[in-house]
Amino acid sequence: MRFLLVCIALVAMLPNVARASTLWQVWRAARANDPAFLAAGAKLRATATDRPAALAALLPHVALAAGAGPQNQYAAGPEFYGTGFEPITEFQRIGVSTWQATLTQTLFDWGSVKSYQAAGFRVQAAAATYQATLEALTVKVATDYVAVLAANADLAALRGAERGFGKQYHDAEARYRAGMAGVIGADEARAALESLRAQVVQAQTTLIAARETLAALTGNPAIDANGSLPEALPLPKLGGIGAWIDRARSGNPTLAAANLTARGDAELVSAAQGSYLPNVSLQLQHTHIAQGGHAAYAFLGQSITGPGNLLQQGNSVTVQLNWHVFSGGATVAATDRARALRDEAHDNAATAQLTVIRTIRTDYFALTLDRSRLDAARSAALVAAKAVRAASDGVRAGLISESDLIADRQQLLSADLALHAAIVSAIGHELGLAQAEGSATPALVHSLSTTIAPTHNPKEAKP
């Protein structure tokens, strides 16, 4: 009775309206929901503005300035006129309007050139990071999706074994009551049945956890996997490990992002050193001054008043050279900081390369062994199934004991679970190898989705 209540509670915890989706559909939903992937996209869009901003320092700049307003000037005092000092009074009340247009073009600015080149590397690094985030999400979705399929397969195998042990218990009980066998066989079958029921409960708990993990990726609590573990899993042709390492060095997006960051930081060192060099620019300027009003002039009691109109226009072409000979140590500090960041980026790139190579080696040799493991697991499952059928006939014929059939059933269950684990392991190592190589792309998701989903819709959108 307690077992029945536990099963009912576990079933109640499952999604009320589960919507089975293919791996391809779950992956697309996860792309629209995963915060890390969305953040990587936002960072890429933000970083893409660095290059135009850096280019602006090298492009022509046009500036316009204008002003207008009244001006009042008054001057009184003696002035020397050869024979002595004479009292002079001057007064102006005018309105002045000016405007000026300036075109400046940088001819040489080493720091701006290197900053522009560094911005280009930053944009490429952000794009590589975006791709790395997408591949990491791809592997996580596929891994969690396969985990649901494996939990379903394990639960189905356990329920099949539960039905087998249940039938064996009832048959043994019937033979005991008919006086054809002893009670020991029935008790052994019942004990095995109770043990299987506990394993079924644990498998249901594992399935619920796997579904919750998959649902968290998509934001849809009713999501469920549609498919089954492929018994004939098509593993990739491995070839030589050297070719995998070479492809990883050139195609792994995480390693590419680290290398691009190191190259960009090296350009920033040159940009900081550019402060030691002069900046040269060409400046074209046009000035317009218009003045209107009246002016007064008084000398020895005589006063003269007249218009104060004036118009001035001028053009100039100037080559300017700015050279900061001493900046209080700021250039030295900026250069030292840039060098430290460059060295850190180089170390990070070297670490990333070692990690990628180690991953390639681990998953390569593991996938090599997975082929043999899968073949052995399939053979063991087939042999165990035949042994169960033969033992069932032997028990009915009275040739073998109930304990022998129990052992064969347990061996069959272990073989089925081992086969499921081998399939999951092979898929995991294949995904890890693809991510290290840089080929965990939408095409891989679509191919795997087709492999594990017998109900695959031919009209499903292709990558």
DRENDO-1510 file (C-alpha; in Angstrom, 1 decimal, always signed):
<recs>
REC; n; res; u; v; w
REC; 1; MET; +0.0; +0.0; +0.0 .
REC; 2; ARG; +2.8; +2.4; +0.8 .
REC; 3; PHE; +4.5; +1.6; -2.5 .
REC; 4; LEU; +1.2; +2.5; -4.3 .
REC; 5; LEU; +0.9; +5.8; -2.5 .
REC; 6; VAL; +4.5; +6.7; -3.4 .
REC; 7; CYS; +3.9; +5.9; -7.1 .
REC; 8; ILE; +0.8; +8.0; -7.1 .
REC; 9; ALA; +2.6; +11.0; -5.5 .
REC; 10; LEU; +5.4; +10.7; -8.1 .
REC; 11; VAL; +3.0; +10.6; -11.0 .
REC; 12; ALA; +1.2; +13.7; -9.5 .
REC; 13; MET; +4.5; +15.5; -9.6 .
REC; 14; LEU; +5.0; +15.0; -13.3 .
REC; 15; PRO; +3.9; +17.9; -15.6 .
REC; 16; ASN; +0.1; +18.0; -16.0 .
REC; 17; VAL; +0.2; +18.7; -19.7 .
REC; 18; ALA; +3.6; +17.5; -21.0 .
REC; 19; ARG; +4.4; +18.7; -24.5 .
REC; 20; ALA; +6.8; +16.4; -26.3 .
REC; 21; SER; +9.3; +18.2; -28.4 .
REC; 22; THR; +12.2; +17.1; -30.5 .
REC; 23; LEU; +15.8; +18.0; -29.6 .
REC; 24; TRP; +15.8; +20.6; -32.4 .
REC; 25; GLN; +12.7; +22.3; -31.0 .
REC; 26; VAL; +14.0; +22.3; -27.4 .
REC; 27; TRP; +17.3; +23.8; -28.6 .
REC; 28; ARG; +15.6; +26.6; -30.4 .
REC; 29; ALA; +13.5; +27.3; -27.3 .
REC; 30; ALA; +16.6; +27.3; -25.2 .
REC; 31; ARG; +18.3; +29.8; -27.4 .
REC; 32; ALA; +15.5; +32.3; -26.8 .
REC; 33; ASN; +15.5; +31.7; -23.0 .
REC; 34; ASP; +19.1; +31.1; -21.9 .
REC; 35; PRO; +20.4; +34.2; -20.0 .
REC; 36; ALA; +24.1; +33.5; -20.7 .
REC; 37; PHE; +23.5; +33.2; -24.5 .
REC; 38; LEU; +21.3; +36.3; -24.5 .
REC; 39; ALA; +24.0; +38.2; -22.6 .
REC; 40; ALA; +26.6; +37.1; -25.1 .
REC; 41; GLY; +24.5; +38.5; -27.9 .
REC; 42; ALA; +24.0; +41.8; -26.1 .
REC; 43; LYS; +27.8; +42.0; -25.5 .
REC; 44; LEU; +28.5; +41.4; -29.1 .
REC; 45; ARG; +26.2; +44.1; -30.2 .
REC; 46; ALA; +27.7; +46.5; -27.7 .
REC; 47; THR; +31.3; +45.6; -28.7 .
REC; 48; ALA; +30.5; +46.1; -32.3 .
REC; 49; THR; +30.3; +49.8; -31.7 .
REC; 50; ASP; +33.9; +50.0; -30.5 .
REC; 51; ARG; +35.3; +50.0; -34.0 .
REC; 52; PRO; +33.2; +52.8; -35.4 .
REC; 53; ALA; +34.0; +54.8; -32.3 .
REC; 54; ALA; +37.7; +54.2; -32.7 .
REC; 55; LEU; +37.6; +55.0; -36.4 .
REC; 56; ALA; +36.0; +58.4; -35.6 .
REC; 57; ALA; +39.3; +59.7; -34.3 .
REC; 58; LEU; +40.9; +59.1; -37.7 .
REC; 59; LEU; +38.1; +60.7; -39.8 .
REC; 60; PRO; +37.7; +64.4; -40.6 .
REC; 61; HIS; +36.0; +66.5; -38.0 .
REC; 62; VAL; +33.9; +69.5; -38.9 .
REC; 63; ALA; +33.1; +72.1; -36.2 .
REC; 64; LEU; +30.8; +75.1; -36.5 .
REC; 65; ALA; +30.8; +78.0; -34.0 .
REC; 66; ALA; +28.6; +81.1; -34.0 .
REC; 67; GLY; +27.8; +84.0; -31.7 .
REC; 68; ALA; +26.0; +87.3; -31.6 .
REC; 69; GLY; +25.5; +90.1; -29.1 .
REC; 70; PRO; +25.9; +93.8; -28.3 .
REC; 71; GLN; +29.2; +95.3; -27.3 .
REC; 72; ASN; +29.6; +98.7; -25.5 .
REC; 73; GLN; +33.1; +100.2; -25.2 .
REC; 74; TYR; +34.0; +103.5; -23.5 .
REC; 75; ALA; +37.5; +105.0; -23.1 .
REC; 76; ALA; +38.6; +108.4; -21.6 .
REC; 77; GLY; +42.0; +109.7; -20.7 .
REC; 78; PRO; +45.0; +111.7; -21.9 .
REC; 79; GLU; +47.0; +110.7; -24.9 .
REC; 80; PHE; +50.3; +112.1; -26.0 .
REC; 81; TYR; +50.3; +114.0; -29.3 .
REC; 82; GLY; +53.9; +115.3; -29.7 .
REC; 83; THR; +53.3; +118.7; -28.0 .
REC; 84; GLY; +51.7; +117.2; -24.8 .
REC; 85; PHE; +48.9; +115.2; -23.4 .
REC; 86; GLU; +45.4; +115.9; -24.7 .
REC; 87; PRO; +42.1; +114.6; -23.3 .
REC; 88; ILE; +40.5; +112.0; -25.6 .
REC; 89; THR; +37.1; +110.3; -25.3 .
REC; 90; GLU; +36.0; +107.2; -27.4 .
REC; 91; PHE; +32.7; +105.4; -27.3 .
REC; 92; GLN; +31.3; +102.5; -29.3 .
REC; 93; ARG; +27.9; +100.8; -29.2 .
REC; 94; ILE; +27.8; +98.1; -31.7 .
REC; 95; GLY; +26.4; +94.6; -32.4 .
REC; 96; VAL; +28.7; +91.8; -33.4 .
REC; 97; SER; +27.9; +88.5; -35.1 .
REC; 98; THR; +30.5; +85.9; -35.8 .
REC; 99; TRP; +30.6; +82.4; -37.2 .
REC; 100; GLN; +33.5; +80.0; -37.8 .
REC; 101; ALA; +33.8; +76.7; -39.7 .
REC; 102; THR; +36.8; +74.4; -39.0 .
REC; 103; LEU; +37.7; +71.2; -40.8 .
REC; 104; THR; +40.3; +69.1; -39.0 .
REC; 105; GLN; +41.9; +65.9; -40.5 .
REC; 106; THR; +44.3; +63.8; -38.6 .
REC; 107; LEU; +47.4; +63.1; -40.6 .
REC; 108; PHE; +49.3; +61.0; -38.1 .
REC; 109; ASP; +48.2; +59.6; -34.7 .
REC; 110; TRP; +49.8; +56.3; -33.8 .
REC; 111; GLY; +47.7; +55.8; -30.7 .
REC; 112; SER; +44.4; +56.2; -32.6 .
REC; 113; VAL; +45.5; +53.9; -35.4 .
REC; 114; LYS; +46.5; +51.1; -32.9 .
REC; 115; SER; +43.3; +51.7; -30.9 .
REC; 116; TYR; +41.3; +51.2; -34.1 .
REC; 117; GLN; +43.1; +47.9; -34.8 .
REC; 118; ALA; +42.6; +46.8; -31.2 .
REC; 119; ALA; +38.9; +47.5; -31.5 .
REC; 120; GLY; +38.7; +45.2; -34.5 .
REC; 121; PHE; +40.2; +42.4; -32.5 .
REC; 122; ARG; +37.7; +43.0; -29.7 .
REC; 123; VAL; +34.8; +42.7; -32.1 .
REC; 124; GLN; +36.1; +39.4; -33.4 .
REC; 125; ALA; +36.8; +38.1; -29.9 .
REC; 126; ALA; +33.2; +39.0; -28.9 .
REC; 127; ALA; +31.9; +37.2; -32.0 .
REC; 128; ALA; +34.0; +34.1; -31.1 .
REC; 129; THR; +32.7; +34.3; -27.5 .
REC; 130; TYR; +29.2; +34.4; -28.8 .
REC; 131; GLN; +29.8; +31.3; -30.8 .
REC; 132; ALA; +31.4; +29.6; -27.9 .
REC; 133; THR; +28.4; +30.4; -25.7 .
REC; 134; LEU; +26.1; +29.0; -28.4 .
REC; 135; GLU; +28.1; +25.8; -28.6 .
REC; 136; ALA; +28.1; +25.4; -24.8 .
REC; 137; LEU; +24.4; +25.8; -24.8 .
REC; 138; THR; +24.1; +23.3; -27.6 .
REC; 139; VAL; +26.0; +20.7; -25.7 .
REC; 140; LYS; +24.1; +21.4; -22.5 .
REC; 141; VAL; +20.7; +21.1; -24.2 .
REC; 142; ALA; +21.7; +17.9; -26.0 .
REC; 143; THR; +23.1; +16.4; -22.8 .
REC; 144; ASP; +20.0; +17.2; -20.7 .
REC; 145; TYR; +17.7; +16.0; -23.5 .
REC; 146; VAL; +19.5; +12.7; -23.8 .
REC; 147; ALA; +19.4; +12.5; -19.9 .
REC; 148; VAL; +15.6; +12.5; -20.1 .
REC; 149; LEU; +15.6; +9.8; -22.8 .
REC; 150; ALA; +18.0; +7.7; -20.7 .
REC; 151; ALA; +15.8; +8.2; -17.6 .
REC; 152; ASN; +12.8; +7.1; -19.7 .
REC; 153; ALA; +14.7; +4.1; -21.0 .
REC; 154; ASP; +15.9; +3.0; -17.5 .
REC; 155; LEU; +12.4; +3.4; -16.1 .
REC; 156; ALA; +11.0; +1.3; -19.0 .
REC; 157; ALA; +13.6; -1.4; -18.4 .
REC; 158; LEU; +12.9; -1.5; -14.6 .
REC; 159; ARG; +9.1; -1.6; -15.2 .
REC; 160; GLY; +9.7; -4.5; -17.7 .
REC; 161; ALA; +11.8; -6.3; -15.1 .
REC; 162; GLU; +9.1; -5.5; -12.5 .
REC; 163; ARG; +6.4; -7.2; -14.7 .
REC; 164; GLY; +8.7; -10.2; -15.2 .
REC; 165; PHE; +9.4; -10.6; -11.5 .
REC; 166; GLY; +5.7; -10.1; -10.8 .
REC; 167; LYS; +4.7; -12.8; -13.2 .
REC; 168; GLN; +7.4; -15.1; -11.8 .
REC; 169; TYR; +6.2; -14.5; -8.2 .
REC; 170; HIS; +2.6; -15.3; -9.1 .
REC; 171; ASP; +3.6; -18.5; -11.0 .
REC; 172; ALA; +5.8; -19.6; -8.2 .
REC; 173; GLU; +3.1; -18.9; -5.7 .
REC; 174; ALA; +0.6; -20.9; -7.8 .
REC; 175; ARG; +3.0; -23.9; -8.1 .
REC; 176; TYR; +3.6; -23.8; -4.3 .
REC; 177; ARG; -0.2; -23.8; -3.6 .
REC; 178; ALA; -0.6; -26.7; -6.0 .
REC; 179; GLY; +2.1; -28.6; -4.2 .
REC; 180; MET; +4.4; -28.7; -7.2 .
REC; 181; ALA; +7.3; -26.6; -5.6 .
REC; 182; GLY; +8.4; -25.3; -2.2 .
REC; 183; VAL; +7.7; -21.9; -0.7 .
REC; 184; ILE; +11.4; -20.8; -1.0 .
REC; 185; GLY; +11.1; -20.1; -4.7 .
REC; 186; ALA; +8.0; -17.9; -4.2 .
REC; 187; ASP; +9.6; -16.0; -1.3 .
REC; 188; GLU; +12.8; -15.3; -3.4 .
REC; 189; ALA; +10.7; -14.1; -6.3 .
REC; 190; ARG; +8.7; -11.8; -4.0 .
REC; 191; ALA; +11.9; -10.4; -2.4 .
REC; 192; ALA; +13.2; -9.6; -5.9 .
REC; 193; LEU; +9.9; -8.0; -6.9 .
REC; 194; GLU; +10.0; -5.7; -3.8 .
REC; 195; SER; +13.5; -4.7; -4.6 .
REC; 196; LEU; +12.6; -3.8; -8.2 .
REC; 197; ARG; +9.7; -1.7; -7.0 .
REC; 198; ALA; +12.1; +0.4; -4.9 .
REC; 199; GLN; +14.3; +0.8; -8.0 .
REC; 200; VAL; +11.3; +1.9; -10.0 .
REC; 201; VAL; +10.5; +4.6; -7.5 .
REC; 202; GLN; +14.1; +5.8; -7.7 .
REC; 203; ALA; +14.0; +5.8; -11.5 .
REC; 204; GLN; +10.8; +7.9; -11.4 .
REC; 205; THR; +12.5; +10.4; -9.2 .
REC; 206; THR; +15.5; +10.6; -11.6 .
REC; 207; LEU; +13.1; +11.1; -14.5 .
REC; 208; ILE; +11.4; +14.0; -12.8 .
REC; 209; ALA; +14.7; +15.6; -12.0 .
REC; 210; ALA; +15.9; +15.2; -15.6 .
REC; 211; ARG; +12.6; +16.7; -17.0 .
REC; 212; GLU; +12.9; +19.7; -14.6 .
REC; 213; THR; +16.5; +20.3; -15.7 .
REC; 214; LEU; +15.4; +20.3; -19.4 .
REC; 215; ALA; +12.4; +22.5; -18.7 .
REC; 216; ALA; +14.6; +25.1; -16.9 .
REC; 217; LEU; +16.6; +25.6; -20.1 .
REC; 218; THR; +13.5; +26.5; -22.1 .
REC; 219; GLY; +11.4; +28.2; -19.5 .
REC; 220; ASN; +8.5; +25.9; -20.2 .
REC; 221; PRO; +7.7; +23.6; -17.3 .
REC; 222; ALA; +5.6; +21.3; -19.5 .
REC; 223; ILE; +8.3; +20.5; -21.9 .
REC; 224; ASP; +9.2; +16.8; -22.5 .
REC; 225; ALA; +11.5; +14.9; -24.7 .
REC; 226; ASN; +10.2; +13.1; -27.8 .
REC; 227; GLY; +12.3; +10.1; -28.9 .
REC; 228; SER; +14.3; +7.2; -27.6 .
REC; 229; LEU; +17.9; +6.2; -27.2 .
REC; 230; PRO; +19.2; +4.9; -30.5 .
REC; 231; GLU; +20.3; +1.3; -30.3 .
REC; 232; ALA; +22.3; +1.7; -33.5 .
REC; 233; LEU; +24.2; +4.9; -32.7 .
REC; 234; PRO; +26.1; +6.3; -35.7 .
REC; 235; LEU; +29.4; +7.4; -34.2 .
REC; 236; PRO; +31.7; +9.7; -36.2 .
REC; 237; LYS; +34.8; +8.4; -38.0 .
REC; 238; LEU; +37.6; +9.5; -35.8 .
REC; 239; GLY; +40.7; +9.2; -38.0 .
REC; 240; GLY; +44.0; +10.4; -36.5 .
REC; 241; ILE; +44.0; +12.4; -33.3 .
REC; 242; GLY; +46.4; +14.9; -34.8 .
REC; 243; ALA; +43.8; +16.1; -37.3 .
REC; 244; TRP; +41.3; +16.7; -34.4 .
REC; 245; ILE; +43.9; +18.8; -32.5 .
REC; 246; ASP; +44.7; +20.8; -35.6 .
REC; 247; ARG; +41.0; +21.5; -36.3 .
REC; 248; ALA; +40.5; +22.4; -32.6 .
REC; 249; ARG; +43.4; +24.9; -32.7 .
REC; 250; SER; +41.9; +26.7; -35.7 .
REC; 251; GLY; +38.2; +26.2; -35.0 .
REC; 252; ASN; +37.5; +26.2; -31.3 .
REC; 253; PRO; +35.7; +29.5; -30.6 .
REC; 254; THR; +36.9; +29.8; -27.0 .
REC; 255; LEU; +40.5; +29.4; -28.0 .
REC; 256; ALA; +39.9; +31.9; -30.9 .
REC; 257; ALA; +38.4; +34.4; -28.5 .
REC; 258; ALA; +41.4; +34.1; -26.2 .
REC; 259; ASN; +43.9; +34.5; -29.1 .
REC; 260; LEU; +42.0; +37.5; -30.5 .
REC; 261; THR; +41.9; +39.1; -27.1 .
REC; 262; ALA; +45.7; +38.7; -26.8 .
REC; 263; ARG; +46.3; +40.3; -30.2 .
REC; 264; GLY; +44.0; +43.2; -29.3 .
REC; 265; ASP; +45.8; +43.7; -26.0 .
REC; 266; ALA; +49.1; +43.7; -27.9 .
REC; 267; GLU; +47.8; +46.6; -30.1 .
REC; 268; LEU; +46.8; +48.5; -27.0 .
REC; 269; VAL; +50.4; +48.4; -25.8 .
REC; 270; SER; +51.4; +50.1; -29.1 .
REC; 271; ALA; +48.5; +52.5; -28.6 .
REC; 272; ALA; +49.7; +53.5; -25.2 .
REC; 273; GLN; +53.2; +53.9; -26.5 .
REC; 274; GLY; +51.8; +56.3; -29.2 .
REC; 275; SER; +51.6; +59.0; -26.5 .
REC; 276; TYR; +55.4; +59.3; -26.9 .
REC; 277; LEU; +55.0; +60.3; -30.5 .
REC; 278; PRO; +53.7; +63.6; -31.9 .
REC; 279; ASN; +50.2; +64.0; -33.5 .
REC; 280; VAL; +50.0; +65.8; -36.8 .
REC; 281; SER; +46.7; +67.2; -38.2 .
REC; 282; LEU; +45.6; +69.5; -41.0 .
REC; 283; GLN; +43.1; +72.3; -40.2 .
REC; 284; LEU; +41.1; +74.4; -42.6 .
REC; 285; GLN; +39.3; +77.4; -41.1 .
REC; 286; HIS; +36.9; +80.1; -42.3 .
REC; 287; THR; +36.0; +83.0; -40.1 .
REC; 288; HIS; +33.2; +85.6; -40.7 .
REC; 289; ILE; +32.8; +88.7; -38.4 .
REC; 290; ALA; +30.0; +91.3; -39.0 .
REC; 291; GLN; +29.8; +94.4; -36.9 .
REC; 292; GLY; +27.1; +97.2; -36.9 .
REC; 293; GLY; +26.3; +100.2; -34.8 .
REC; 294; HIS; +27.8; +103.7; -34.1 .
REC; 295; ALA; +31.0; +105.1; -32.6 .
REC; 296; ALA; +31.8; +108.5; -31.1 .
REC; 297; TYR; +35.2; +110.3; -30.8 .
REC; 298; ALA; +35.8; +113.5; -28.8 .
REC; 299; PHE; +39.0; +115.6; -28.8 .
REC; 300; LEU; +39.5; +119.2; -27.4 .
REC; 301; GLY; +35.8; +119.8; -27.2 .
REC; 302; GLN; +35.1; +118.5; -30.7 .
REC; 303; SER; +32.9; +115.4; -31.1 .
REC; 304; ILE; +32.6; +113.1; -34.1 .
REC; 305; THR; +29.9; +110.4; -34.4 .
REC; 306; GLY; +29.7; +107.9; -37.2 .
REC; 307; PRO; +28.8; +104.3; -38.1 .
REC; 308; GLY; +30.7; +101.5; -36.6 .
REC; 309; ASN; +30.1; +99.0; -39.3 .
REC; 310; LEU; +32.8; +96.4; -40.0 .
REC; 311; LEU; +33.0; +93.1; -42.0 .
REC; 312; GLN; +35.9; +90.7; -41.7 .
REC; 313; GLN; +36.3; +87.4; -43.5 .
REC; 314; GLY; +39.3; +85.1; -43.6 .
REC; 315; ASN; +40.5; +81.6; -44.5 .
REC; 316; SER; +43.4; +79.7; -43.0 .
REC; 317; VAL; +45.2; +76.4; -43.7 .
REC; 318; THR; +47.3; +75.2; -40.8 .
REC; 319; VAL; +49.3; +72.0; -40.1 .
REC; 320; GLN; +49.4; +71.4; -36.4 .
REC; 321; LEU; +51.9; +69.3; -34.5 .
REC; 322; ASN; +51.1; +68.4; -30.9 .
REC; 323; TRP; +53.8; +66.6; -28.9 .
REC; 324; HIS; +53.4; +65.9; -25.2 .
REC; 325; VAL; +57.0; +65.9; -24.2 .
REC; 326; PHE; +56.2; +65.2; -20.5 .
REC; 327; SER; +52.9; +64.0; -19.0 .
REC; 328; GLY; +53.8; +63.3; -15.4 .
REC; 329; GLY; +54.4; +59.6; -15.9 .
REC; 330; ALA; +50.9; +58.9; -17.2 .
REC; 331; THR; +52.2; +57.4; -20.5 .
REC; 332; VAL; +54.6; +55.1; -18.6 .
REC; 333; ALA; +51.8; +53.9; -16.3 .
REC; 334; ALA; +49.4; +53.4; -19.2 .
REC; 335; THR; +52.1; +51.4; -21.1 .
REC; 336; ASP; +52.9; +49.2; -18.1 .
REC; 337; ARG; +49.2; +48.5; -17.6 .
REC; 338; ALA; +48.7; +47.6; -21.2 .
REC; 339; ARG; +51.7; +45.2; -21.1 .
REC; 340; ALA; +50.4; +43.5; -18.0 .
REC; 341; LEU; +47.0; +43.0; -19.7 .
REC; 342; ARG; +48.7; +41.7; -22.8 .
REC; 343; ASP; +50.8; +39.2; -20.8 .
REC; 344; GLU; +47.7; +38.0; -18.9 .
REC; 345; ALA; +45.8; +37.6; -22.2 .
REC; 346; HIS; +48.7; +35.5; -23.6 .
REC; 347; ASP; +48.7; +33.3; -20.6 .
REC; 348; ASN; +44.9; +32.8; -20.8 .
REC; 349; ALA; +45.3; +31.9; -24.5 .
REC; 350; ALA; +47.9; +29.3; -23.6 .
REC; 351; THR; +45.7; +27.9; -20.9 .
REC; 352; ALA; +42.8; +27.7; -23.2 .
REC; 353; GLN; +44.9; +25.8; -25.8 .
REC; 354; LEU; +46.0; +23.3; -23.2 .
REC; 355; THR; +42.4; +22.8; -22.1 .
REC; 356; VAL; +41.2; +22.2; -25.6 .
REC; 357; ILE; +44.0; +19.7; -26.4 .
REC; 358; ARG; +43.3; +17.9; -23.2 .
REC; 359; THR; +39.6; +17.7; -23.9 .
REC; 360; ILE; +40.3; +16.4; -27.5 .
REC; 361; ARG; +42.5; +13.7; -26.2 .
REC; 362; THR; +40.1; +12.6; -23.4 .
REC; 363; ASP; +37.0; +12.5; -25.6 .
REC; 364; TYR; +38.9; +11.0; -28.5 .
REC; 365; PHE; +40.2; +8.0; -26.7 .
REC; 366; ALA; +36.9; +7.7; -24.7 .
REC; 367; LEU; +34.9; +7.6; -27.9 .
REC; 368; THR; +37.2; +5.0; -29.3 .
REC; 369; LEU; +36.5; +2.8; -26.3 .
REC; 370; ASP; +32.8; +3.6; -26.6 .
REC; 371; ARG; +32.5; +1.7; -29.8 .
REC; 372; SER; +33.7; -1.5; -28.1 .
REC; 373; ARG; +31.6; -0.7; -25.1 .
REC; 374; LEU; +28.5; -0.4; -27.1 .
REC; 375; ASP; +29.1; -3.6; -29.0 .
REC; 376; ALA; +29.7; -5.5; -25.8 .
REC; 377; ALA; +26.7; -4.0; -24.1 .
REC; 378; ARG; +24.4; -4.9; -27.0 .
REC; 379; SER; +25.7; -8.4; -27.1 .
REC; 380; ALA; +25.3; -8.8; -23.3 .
REC; 381; ALA; +21.7; -7.5; -23.5 .
REC; 382; LEU; +20.9; -10.0; -26.3 .
REC; 383; VAL; +22.5; -12.9; -24.5 .
REC; 384; ALA; +20.8; -12.0; -21.2 .
REC; 385; ALA; +17.4; -11.8; -22.9 .
REC; 386; LYS; +17.9; -15.3; -24.4 .
REC; 387; ALA; +19.0; -16.6; -21.0 .
REC; 388; VAL; +15.8; -15.2; -19.4 .
REC; 389; ARG; +13.6; -16.9; -22.0 .
REC; 390; ALA; +15.5; -20.2; -21.6 .
REC; 391; ALA; +15.4; -20.0; -17.8 .
REC; 392; SER; +11.6; -19.3; -17.8 .
REC; 393; ASP; +11.1; -22.5; -19.8 .
REC; 394; GLY; +13.4; -24.4; -17.5 .
REC; 395; VAL; +11.5; -23.3; -14.4 .
REC; 396; ARG; +8.2; -24.3; -15.9 .
REC; 397; ALA; +9.7; -27.7; -16.8 .
REC; 398; GLY; +11.2; -28.1; -13.4 .
REC; 399; LEU; +14.8; -28.2; -14.7 .
REC; 400; ILE; +16.2; -25.2; -12.9 .
REC; 401; SER; +15.3; -23.3; -9.7 .
REC; 402; GLU; +13.5; -20.0; -9.2 .
REC; 403; SER; +16.8; -18.5; -8.0 .
REC; 404; ASP; +18.4; -19.2; -11.3 .
REC; 405; LEU; +15.7; -17.3; -13.2 .
REC; 406; ILE; +15.9; -14.5; -10.7 .
REC; 407; ALA; +19.6; -14.2; -11.3 .
REC; 408; ASP; +19.1; -14.2; -15.1 .
REC; 409; ARG; +16.4; -11.5; -14.9 .
REC; 410; GLN; +18.7; -9.4; -12.8 .
REC; 411; GLN; +21.5; -9.9; -15.3 .
REC; 412; LEU; +19.2; -8.8; -18.1 .
REC; 413; LEU; +18.2; -5.7; -16.2 .
REC; 414; SER; +21.9; -4.9; -15.5 .
REC; 415; ALA; +22.7; -5.4; -19.2 .
REC; 416; ASP; +19.9; -3.1; -20.4 .
REC; 417; LEU; +20.9; -0.4; -17.9 .
REC; 418; ALA; +24.6; -0.8; -19.0 .
REC; 419; LEU; +23.6; -0.5; -22.6 .
REC; 420; HIS; +21.7; +2.8; -21.9 .
REC; 421; ALA; +24.7; +4.1; -20.0 .
REC; 422; ALA; +27.0; +3.2; -22.9 .
REC; 423; ILE; +24.8; +5.1; -25.4 .
REC; 424; VAL; +24.6; +8.2; -23.1 .
REC; 425; SER; +28.4; +8.0; -22.7 .
REC; 426; ALA; +29.0; +7.8; -26.4 .
REC; 427; ILE; +26.7; +10.7; -27.2 .
REC; 428; GLY; +28.4; +12.8; -24.4 .
REC; 429; HIS; +31.9; +12.1; -25.7 .
REC; 430; GLU; +30.8; +12.9; -29.3 .
REC; 431; LEU; +29.3; +16.2; -28.1 .
REC; 432; GLY; +32.4; +17.0; -26.1 .
REC; 433; LEU; +34.7; +16.2; -29.1 .
REC; 434; ALA; +32.5; +18.4; -31.3 .
REC; 435; GLN; +32.6; +21.3; -28.9 .
REC; 436; ALA; +36.3; +21.1; -28.6 .
REC; 437; GLU; +36.7; +21.0; -32.3 .
REC; 438; GLY; +34.3; +23.9; -32.8 .
REC; 439; SER; +31.7; +21.9; -34.7 .
REC; 440; ALA; +28.8; +21.8; -32.1 .
REC; 441; THR; +26.7; +23.7; -34.6 .
REC; 442; PRO; +23.0; +23.8; -35.4 .
REC; 443; ALA; +23.6; +21.1; -38.1 .
REC; 444; LEU; +24.9; +18.7; -35.4 .
REC; 445; VAL; +21.8; +19.4; -33.3 .
REC; 446; HIS; +19.5; +18.7; -36.2 .
REC; 447; SER; +21.3; +15.5; -37.1 .
REC; 448; LEU; +21.2; +14.2; -33.5 .
REC; 449; SER; +17.6; +15.3; -33.3 .
REC; 450; THR; +16.8; +13.2; -36.3 .
REC; 451; THR; +18.7; +10.2; -34.9 .
REC; 452; ILE; +17.0; +10.1; -31.5 .
REC; 453; ALA; +13.5; +11.0; -32.6 .
REC; 454; PRO; +11.7; +8.2; -34.5 .
REC; 455; THR; +8.7; +10.6; -34.8 .
REC; 456; HIS; +10.8; +13.2; -36.5 .
REC; 457; ASN; +8.7; +15.5; -38.7 .
REC; 458; PRO; +10.3; +15.7; -42.2 .
REC; 459; LYS; +8.9; +19.3; -42.5 .
REC; 460; GLU; +10.9; +20.4; -39.5 .
REC; 461; ALA; +12.9; +23.5; -40.2 .
REC; 462; LYS; +16.5; +22.8; -41.1 .
REC; 463; PRO; +19.4; +24.8; -39.8 .
</recs>
